[in-house]
């Protein structure tokens, strides 16, 4: 065997170190931090992220209760804030709210015995953690969790951690509230002591808010017992101070008029573009997909050239919405702020851990238009809070009743999908509600959230142009008003503007579509991309079965577009079957010409089955067509190991498709229904049954 001299050894070591460095970049070193994650806080003089040690932060600010949240749409963050406020006002706790992505968790084993933690955790998609909870979840669920003191699981290193837990989920998904369940079991395994029962809110049943309210009362009683807390009469205490900035006006270059961060304010928008920092994307094409006059479905093409935004087929595009002018006006009028709408104000946290959810200085109009979910559902707890500021005693009594009587609130408010301004007007439309502190609105109304849409194009075919497919939402409340989708009507206004309408007002709504300081010039929209696990198999020869009625077909347009392009290049493509459903062939059969074109490229490898539900006496849906093709479906799944995809309505369609598939497997393979259910569950766990569904 040849001897290795010193030079050879040095070269070998250098090569090994270099190789290790290359393959661990971005995981063990060179991790890119999001420069915009703390943009709001920094704009308000509060340097969030100064430390990633939450215990140090608690000690610095004198806190004895920390509420961690994992949130995708803002609801979990809202619940965390409400728990913090209630813990402070009712029990004298020194609370702080903590975004899970802001801190590290190796020192959980140093959590003091005389303090408590709360976990408010949403489950996203198919049992996934929310974006801001990924790192925490991977740490706490890791095989080799390393806490600061080095103790192992048998030593119960978290025995001093007392906590409560509430989960936000949807029972129409298979992995209902799996995030809070898994985190609870993980920390309990290390000896953490849960106070009370796990709370689980169910968005699928429409009971999320009442589930939360029903859970928190016994939780507080148990927490008071375990932690020795004494309840006192709750009195409203503002979280934020509102400072008039009379020396500034809207022409001042330092005043935020809807810009999401400092770079956008200064006209120097730059990446990375993400949930903290949108890209202002040009809309290069927009068109109507429906032929019926009473419904709208939009197709839009967004240009991301030069932005460094990338996507993969099956990902989601997030659109940052703007509230309609009529709703902004309604809110400012009822709150007595209409005359001050363009006054410049600063907003500061009265507590060092309070994070202002938007950049300042800014205006009342800007906050309401760009940052508050003023059209969202109203919390019964929030109504109870506002009762103290009612314009007269009868109004106060009515607000107290709405806040305390679950059934009365459901009948008067929730069933009519009223927003906060409509609620206040329904109680008293004669007098302004000007006594309500603006801080209460900031605390009680969620921050407006981006809306996610399945990308309907292939990244292989058009890597720098993203397609959106969106039905414009409009719900008639029986005997009342029409509830209009915030984002889809905003997109419709942009489409109308692009097609030559100088003053678009879809369904009577107008929008500030030119954006702050005309930076969107009418044909741009703020967006970012969210990566998804909903993906085609890497092997294009593997068969795929896709179920996508209505706009649920959006990601499958991207899938089929990709396979058609591969076939056109001479690649072998596996069987590609699509089940699509809509009302009528001549009204809402979207992308008909595209399907014909893709079919020409794919030939016999493509098959499309269509269900037009209202063209015959008995309604026919995609699940019925799936049953009709039982032989081929079973053959493809059993013999060729096809992938199975579902996109669309979670509550009905997706559940029915799951059941029909289990029936097909049971009947064609001669096995019991229970065994067939296990086969379907196994497909899900292996990733060969994938869903991209919503309720």
Buried (B, 14 or more C-beta within 10 A) or exposed (E): EEEEEEEEEEEEEEEEEEEEEEEEEEEEEEEEEBBBBBBBBBBBEBEBBEBEBBBEBBEEEEBBBBBBBBBBBBBBBBBBBBBBBBBBBBBEBBBBBBBBBBBBBEBBBBBEEEBBBBBBBBBBBBBBBBBBBBBBBEBBEEEEBEBBEEBEEEBBBBBBBBBBBBBBBBBBBBBBBBBBBBBBEBBBEBBBBBBBEBBBBBBBBEBBBBBBBBBBEEBBEBBBEBBEBEEEEBEBEBBBBBEEBEEBEBEEEEBBBBBBBBBBBEEEBEBBBBBBBBBBBBBEEBEBBBEEEEBBBBBBBBBBEEBEBEBBBBBBBBBBBBBBBBBBBBBBBBBBBBEBBEBBBBBBBEBEBBBBBBBBBBBBBBBBBBBBBBBBBBBBBBBBBBBBBBBEEEBBEBBBBBBBEBEBBEEBBBEBBBBBBBBBBBBBEEEBBEBBBBBBBBBBBBBBBBBBBBBBBBBBBBBBBBBBBBBBEBEEEEEEEEBBBBBBBBBBBBBBBBEEEEEBBBBEBBBBBBBBBEBBEBBBBBBBBBEBEBBBBEEBEBBBBBBBBBBBBBBBBBBBBBBBBBBBEEEEBBBBBBBBBBBEEEBBBBBBEBBEBBBEBBEEBBBBBBBBBEBEEEEBBBBBBBBEBBEBBBBBBEEEEBBBBBBBBBBEBBBBBBBBBBBBBBBBEEBEEEEBBBBBBEBBEEEBBBBBBBB
